[in-house]
Amino acid sequence: MSTSGNWLGSTGRLALILAGIAVIWALINHYGPSIGITTATEKILTMTCACLLLAITRYFISISLNVKEIYYRRKARQDHNLPQEESRLAQTAQHHETLTRLFLAQRDNYGRFWPRKVQILLLTGSTADVELLVPGLTSQLWQEGNRTILLWGGEPSTSLDSHWFNALRALRRRPLDGIVWVTSALTHSAKTDGGEPYQPILPDTMDAIAQGFSNLYQRLGWRLPLYVWSLQSIKDNDADRVTQSVGCLLPAGCNPQELGVRLAELVPTLIERGIQQVSDRTQHLFLLKLADLLAHHSGFIAEPLSALINPYRPSPLAGVIFSPASFNTKRSVKHHWQKDKRWDVLIDSLCSLPTGLAAKKRGFVWGKMLRIIIAAAMLLWAVGMVLSFTVNRHAVINSSAQVKLAANTIHSVSERLHAQLDVQKILDSLQYRQLKGSPWYSRFGLSQNDTLLTALWPHYEASGLPLIRDAVALHLEENLNFLARLPVAASPRDQPLQAAYQQLKLYLMLAQPEKMDASWFAKTLLINWPQRKDLTDGIWQDIAPPLLDFYARNLPYHPQWRLATDEEWVNQVQTLLVRQMGLLNSENSLYQKMLAKVAQQYVDMSLADMTGDTDAARIFTTASSMTAVPGEFTRKAWNEAVKPAIEKMSSERREEMDWVLGENKNIFLEQDSPEALQSRLRDRYFADFSASWLKFLNGLHWQQAKTFSDAIDQLTLIADVRQSPLVALMNTLRMQGKTGQSSAAISDSLVKSAKNLLNRDEQPAIDQQSGERGPLDATFGPLISLMDGKTGIQGNIPLNLQTFLTRVTQVRLKLQQVVNAADPQAMTQTLAQTVFQGKAIDLTETRDYGSLLAASLGREWNGFGQTMFVQPMEQAWQQVLTPAAESLNAQWQAVIVDDWYSKFGGRYPFKNTASEVSLPLLARYLNGESGRITRFLQTRLNGVLHKEGSHWVQDRINAQGLTFNLAFLKAIDTLSDLSEIVFINGEAKIHFELRPATAKDIMQTDLIVDNQKLSYYNQLPNWKRFSWPGDTQAPGASLSWISTQAGTRQYADLQGAWGLIRLLDKAEVTPYQGVNSSFHLRWKTHDGWPLNYTLRTEAGEGPLALLQLRNFVLPSKIFSIGATEEGS
């Protein structure tokens, strides 16, 4: 068996693997750092992954084979096509699994290109017949030997499963080289070994077989040569007989009659060889008996086979092979086939089959068509290359001739200019082809367009510049020299200024390629130079336009062609032109004259003009300083008078203020050019336009309503779209704000809108350039965006005028319900208290929405925005707030204040009396979580008052229009601070520490707080922790001392729960600098001795905070009604 696939051997494979690993390691070391693989661990891990990936790729087919085998075996068991696994039964591999194993085996034998080295034959027929020819094939499914592979294909009339055909077609491009039908039915004998006569093949059987082959071709997609192998029942069991190939090869298109003739032609040869074998050994009768069969009964073979070659469904029948059954040929090696001489005729004929019988792919053959197309394309390309060569060669030769003629100074100027014109035509053509592409017949890889164009430019520069540029410059210098030689005070009356200006501009264009205007240059130069001295009139007028136009068009792309000028001479000419044309003029004077003239033509626009037939006086008033917008600052004035006037003024200042009159005077020209003048006048006008409108609109005021009903009527008026002065005013402002917009700007807006629709994913969250389409967009843009609904979105609600009007309508309906209620005052209070409790209503939401609209307009429109969107809602809100505030004051007085004074009035610490406030009762009011004061504020004022830390702060939005009593805010902050320190856990409890300090002549001090004693004997002082109030039946505080001059004396003995606070009230308290938790306490005795202690608290001032309750007064009002604030 061939082992060509293993030419490396084990040693070679090992060397190859090691070399591959070395290459991978080198690649990782070289390219690894560039992709982030730097450490040794990362390199080793990458190396391992790469080797693992290569191993999986190398053995992917084997892995997939095992996976497929497991999958299809399990599927076959599920479909009950195979029995469950039993140890006594051997499982039979499926056809597609067998072909995969065949693929691997042949690759090992013949290498990776084994499909080109072997021939594959598919044997069909009954199992018994195929076993007689190739023993073991039906069970092994394939056998191989001598570069020939035999495959078992089953019976022709029985179709194989689809997996088999898929695997067979994937085996190689042409799956088979031929098909062999093995049959023992094409024989004729009196009786078989069993004594039964042979039955001829029935026509229906042959039709089924022929149909089977047709289906097989269709499934494979190939039309393959078919061989019929007839096993004869002639007894010739001598194993020593010399085997030989006996067969009849058929031509393409063979018919049944020709088949019979071909079979008959075998008889003489069979008789000759049969006699030779019989003479050698009398038992070798196979050839003679076969000759007898073909001589007397050939129709028994030809007639059944005629079904395979009928004209309606012909099969590519390539031959008929005869042989007896094989014997003693079964091999012990599985899948190995021993070829004998019987196969020579069949196998040798596979390589020499006629065209009609050779293997051919069914259907449309893309490969053949592709070859035809490629061949035709190559032929056409060759013809095109010849044509292209001819065209390009002619262009090069013609260009060379014209260039030589134009450069030859021997010829006349006329001849040279005509040649130069021809060169320009060639250059024009080459430039056009470079831009649009060369003609198809000059391409085919041989186009010399760009090369020729590059080669011609230097020749044009050498011959064309002296003939064209230098001649033009000389003519213009001669004309301008007259002006340059004039004295400063002279006036060039003999030469028109316009002509001098044009000549200077023409001259400077030659020196400044970036300023060249080709169409103007050629046209104007011909007017200034109608006749050239060295040419006749007709010739110059004929050739000058294309010559000058070509030079002017290409000068900007070839700046090296620029003309070298005398700057001093040019400056002199420029200065004279500037002086003579009188460039200086007063811009302010021009602007004021223009405005004064326009103002006489247009009347001022008042508020009534802006709002049309609506009743604007009911809701708006104008400022006394400006009751109307000047008439010159309107859209009508701009379109009809101002814009034409500005353009006329700029035009009258002429084009002489451009770069021609002195590019060295940059500042002067930038300020006084016509474009700059027009731009400055335009900008100045629109700045005044914006300022006038802003001053007028920001001066508008909202008419204050005297009653609740008047406020509702105002809301009704502004929300009615048909009669709303606000809508009418906004429409007027929208129209006026678009003054100065050009049609180009509007078209740009349409294009931008279309782009936004097509590229929604690429749109920014906020378009900073939206709406910037006119000179007034910086001012009126926010207002126009508000009208168009482009201002933005707050939550899910768009910010636009229509939404505001809808909200105003909702508020108006709500307020009308209040007015029409049975008890309007009660309903008003209920509405306001809803806001006080932190719940939003239509009125507050619309008020907030109006504030957002006003803010979206920007600072410039602050007055206008407040008047239009904020003040209407503020006024309505004020009408609701006033009765509600009075009601809430009454509730505060009844629920909290009266009860407070009934329980705590005249008691310590609020008053300096012996009667003390109950700490548990005080906790019920001051508890930060569930105290009565906190609950009242949180339930009834949650919308307008909220807590930030330990302080109560009014809500700036919901509390608009309300005036809080400052004493009330201060009082609840004081009580809130105490709650955070004393009543943090609900009940009064403070923990603090005291440390005694030494004092002159004081030997001992004793401090007792609620039976907690601290004694000090002038030793090293220590901190002692105290709790107040203490857990004792006899609360109180006392302080005594012993001095060097007297015995024990008592400073104070204060009984009661507030004893400590009373004692602290007598001390001098000094906070430690830089320490917020420590305080120095000093009690001074009546003898003048100081008793010193240091207090350290856990939170805030500790027990000292309770001193804030001395003379504390709880205000009786929350809100100040009118102009007076409650102070008590």
Beta strands, then each sheet from edge to edge (+ up, - down):
strand 1: 119-125
strand 2: 142-145
strand 3: 148-152
strand 4: 178-183
strand 5: 222-223
strand 6: 226-232
strand 7: 246-249
strand 8: 317-324
strand 9: 360-361
strand 10: 605-606
strand 11: 620-621
strand 12: 628-629
strand 13: 701-702
strand 14: 793-794
strand 15: 797-798
strand 16: 945-948
strand 17: 951-954
strand 18: 990-997
strand 19: 1002-1009
strand 20: 1012-1016
strand 21: 1024-1028
strand 22: 1036-1043
strand 23: 1048-1055
strand 24: 1068-1071
strand 25: 1078-1084
strand 26: 1090-1097
sheet 1: 2+ 3- 1- 4- 6- 8- 7+
sheet 2: 5+ 9-
sheet 3: 10+ 12-
sheet 4: 11+ 13-
sheet 5: 14+ 15-
sheet 6: 16+ 17-
sheet 7: 21+ 18- 26+ 25- 24+
sheet 8: 20+ 19- 22+ 23-
end
